């Protein structure tokens, strides 16, 4: 019989009319965002727009003052991050949360064990993910010894080791050399295409966002400025003025 994680609690992750303030400063103002399985949604906006706050609310590391977070039809607004993780929601962080004294392989296996996988299954997941993300050569190295780009890939591997239904990637490509971006883009697509997960991707690399994402959600000063397909966002004058520059982003 299928486990709850395999059955899943739903095909969507949704923040509904979410607001959050800190010391009177409104970080989010009635934001609604929906992520479906099998798609990549970009979350963009200028610094201070509320992107990381929204990811924290979705993943349980923060709670909204108003609004709800739904996993399928289930209200998970007050669930802990651990409970959300066991129900199929994973995330990465801007700064590494790896166990620095453990090896790369051990980090991936521990992530799998943390959601109930047995030792054999955890090892199998590690084999597959290390190969897919180009980390096999480093599997015996301590996480603390990794270069920045490899550390980012380890974060993605740890998230995928939980076999999530939804993955929230908070600036996973920050600091990656330009030459490594195509390989990273392929890894993100594989999360959608091979793992069937929904991916929410925050990144400041607009070429990467436009290439990978099926839809893009734009935040500005805690509110939704625009949402739509990449071509729509590229042509949106409000987005161009608020974030992308003086003019719409030109087609490449």
CORURQUI-V709835 format. One record per residue. N is the residue number from 1. RES is the residue in one small letter. D_CENTER is the distance of its C-alpha to the mean C-alpha in Angstrom with 1 decimal. Layout:
N_RES_D_CENTER / N_RES_D_CENTER
//
This chain:
1_x_29.5 / 2_x_25.7 / 3_x_23.7 / 4_x_21.8 / 5_x_18.5 / 6_x_19.8 / 7_x_21.2 / 8_x_18.1 / 9_x_18.4 / 10_x_17.6 / 11_x_16.1 / 12_x_14.3 / 13_x_12.0 / 14_x_13.8 / 15_x_14.4 / 16_x_18.1 / 17_x_20.1 / 18_x_18.2 / 19_x_20.1 / 20_x_19.8 / 21_x_22.4 / 22_x_23.2 / 23_x_26.9 / 24_x_27.6 / 25_x_24.9 / 26_x_22.8 / 27_x_19.2 / 28_x_18.3 / 29_x_21.1 / 30_x_20.9 / 31_x_17.5 / 32_x_16.7 / 33_x_13.6 / 34_x_13.2 / 35_x_10.7 / 36_x_12.8 / 37_x_12.6 / 38_x_13.3 / 39_x_11.8 / 40_x_9.3 / 41_x_9.2 / 42_x_9.2 / 43_x_9.5 / 44_x_12.3 / 45_x_15.3 / 46_x_17.7 / 47_x_17.4 / 48_x_18.0 / 49_x_16.8 / 50_x_14.8 / 51_x_11.2 / 52_x_10.4 / 53_x_12.8 / 54_x_11.2 / 55_x_7.9 / 56_x_10.6 / 57_x_12.6 / 58_x_10.2 / 59_x_9.6 / 60_x_13.3 / 61_x_13.7 / 62_x_15.6 / 63_x_17.7 / 64_x_18.8 / 65_x_22.4 / 66_x_22.6 / 67_x_20.8 / 68_x_19.0 / 69_x_15.8 / 70_x_16.5 / 71_x_15.3 / 72_x_17.8 / 73_x_20.9 / 74_x_20.3 / 75_x_20.0 / 76_x_17.6 / 77_x_17.9 / 78_x_19.7 / 79_x_18.2 / 80_x_17.3 / 81_x_13.9 / 82_x_15.9 / 83_x_17.1 / 84_x_13.8 / 85_x_12.8 / 86_x_16.1 / 87_x_15.6 / 88_x_12.6 / 89_x_9.5 / 90_x_7.4 / 91_x_5.1 / 92_x_6.0 / 93_x_8.4 / 94_x_10.4 / 95_x_13.3 / 96_x_13.7 / 97_x_14.1 / 98_x_15.9 / 99_x_19.4 / 100_x_21.3 / 101_x_24.5 / 102_x_23.3 / 103_x_23.1 / 104_x_20.1 / 105_x_21.2 / 106_x_21.8 / 107_x_18.3 / 108_x_16.8 / 109_x_19.7 / 110_x_19.4 / 111_x_15.8 / 112_x_17.4 / 113_x_20.5 / 114_x_18.7 / 115_x_17.8 / 116_x_21.4 / 117_x_21.7 / 118_x_25.1 / 119_x_25.9 / 120_x_26.6 / 121_x_23.5 / 122_x_21.4 / 123_x_23.4 / 124_x_22.9 / 125_x_19.1 / 126_x_19.4 / 127_x_21.9 / 128_x_19.8 / 129_x_16.5 / 130_x_18.4 / 131_x_20.3 / 132_x_17.5 / 133_x_15.8 / 134_x_19.2 / 135_x_19.5 / 136_x_22.6 / 137_x_25.0 / 138_x_23.4 / 139_x_23.1 / 140_x_26.1 / 141_x_25.2 / 142_x_24.1 / 143_x_20.6 / 144_x_22.3 / 145_x_24.0 / 146_x_21.0 / 147_x_20.8 / 148_x_17.9 / 149_x_16.4 / 150_x_17.0 / 151_x_15.4 / 152_x_12.1 / 153_x_12.5 / 154_x_13.6 / 155_x_10.4 / 156_x_8.7 / 157_x_12.0 / 158_x_12.0 / 159_x_8.9 / 160_x_10.5 / 161_x_13.8 / 162_x_13.4 / 163_x_13.5 / 164_x_10.8 / 165_x_11.3 / 166_x_7.8 / 167_x_4.5 / 168_x_1.8 / 169_x_2.2 / 170_x_5.4 / 171_x_8.1 / 172_x_8.0 / 173_x_11.2 / 174_x_13.1 / 175_x_16.5 / 176_x_16.4 / 177_x_19.8 / 178_x_20.3 / 179_x_21.8 / 180_x_18.7 / 181_x_16.4 / 182_x_17.8 / 183_x_17.1 / 184_x_13.5 / 185_x_13.2 / 186_x_15.0 / 187_x_12.7 / 188_x_9.7 / 189_x_12.4 / 190_x_13.5 / 191_x_10.5 / 192_x_11.6 / 193_x_15.2 / 194_x_16.2 / 195_x_14.0 / 196_x_14.0 / 197_x_10.5 / 198_x_8.8 / 199_x_5.6 / 200_x_4.5 / 201_x_4.9 / 202_x_6.9 / 203_x_9.8 / 204_x_13.6 / 205_x_14.7 / 206_x_16.0 / 207_x_17.4 / 208_x_14.2 / 209_x_12.6 / 210_x_15.9 / 211_x_16.2 / 212_x_13.0 / 213_x_12.2 / 214_x_14.2 / 215_x_14.0 / 216_x_13.3 / 217_x_13.4 / 218_x_15.3 / 219_x_15.9 / 220_x_19.1 / 221_x_20.7 / 222_x_18.7 / 223_x_19.5 / 224_x_18.4 / 225_x_20.2 / 226_x_19.5 / 227_x_17.4 / 228_x_18.3 / 229_x_18.3 / 230_x_17.9 / 231_x_21.7 / 232_x_22.1 / 233_x_19.9 / 234_x_21.7 / 235_x_25.0 / 236_x_24.3 / 237_x_26.6 / 238_x_25.1 / 239_x_21.8 / 240_x_23.9 / 241_x_25.8 / 242_x_23.2 / 243_x_20.6 / 244_x_21.4 / 245_x_25.0 / 246_x_28.4 / 247_x_28.1 / 248_x_25.8 / 249_x_23.9 / 250_x_26.4 / 251_x_25.8 / 252_x_25.8
//
